[in-house]
């Protein structure tokens, strides 16, 4: 079952106004709007990332340590 989220894209390039995050065990890459950073639910996920990985992550990417389904659920509710 595919979930289409028009404001979340998977891409090699990161468009202006977006940033990339890696989610789940398989490190699936998502490119999401910078405007999501103001949302408390995304801030909670970023807090989980900071607790687990600190501010220095070996891959250099921002990794969110949660299930992809949870991430998609949270971001699908953001405006």
N, C-alpha and C positions, 0 to 999 in steps of 0.2 A: 504494500500500500504506500503510495507516494504522497507526500505532503508538499503542496506548493505554497511557499511563502514568498511573496513578491519582493519583500524588502531584505531577504537574506539570499545571497547568491554564492555559488561555489565557482571560483575563478582563479586562474593563475595570477592575474593582475589585480591589484587592489585599487578600485576607483577612488578619486578624491572624495573625502567625506565618509569613508568606510575603513574598517580595519579587519584583519584576519585573526581568527581564534581557532584553536584545535580542541576538539571535544571527543570524549569517550576513549575507550581502550584502543580503538583503531586510529585515533588521532585524526578524525575526519575534519577537514578544513571548511570553515564557514567564513564568509565575508559579510560583516554586519555594519549597519550605519553607526557612525560615531555618536549620533543623537541618543542611541540606546544607553550610553554611559551614564546619562542622567537618571535612568530608571532604577528604583530601589531593588527590583528583582534581579537585574543584571549585576548590580553592585554586590548583591549577596553571592552570586556565582563567582565574581572576581575576588571576593573575600576568601572563598573556598580555595581558589587558585593560589592566592598569596599564602594562605596557611599551609598548603601542601607543598608548594614549590618555592616560596619566597619570591624575591624580585629578580632572581637570576635563574633562568631555566636553560638547561643544556642545549635544547634545540633552537633557542633564540626566539621561539614563537610563544605567544600567549596561550597557555593550555588551561582549559577549564575541566576539572576532574569530576565530571558528572556524566550520566548516561545521555546519549544523543537524544533520546525521546524526551527526557526532562528538559534539555536545552531547547529543543524545538517547541515544547509546550510553553516554556517561559517566554521565549522570543516571539512566539505567535501572538501573545497577548500585549505586546508593546506597540506603541503608536509612534 
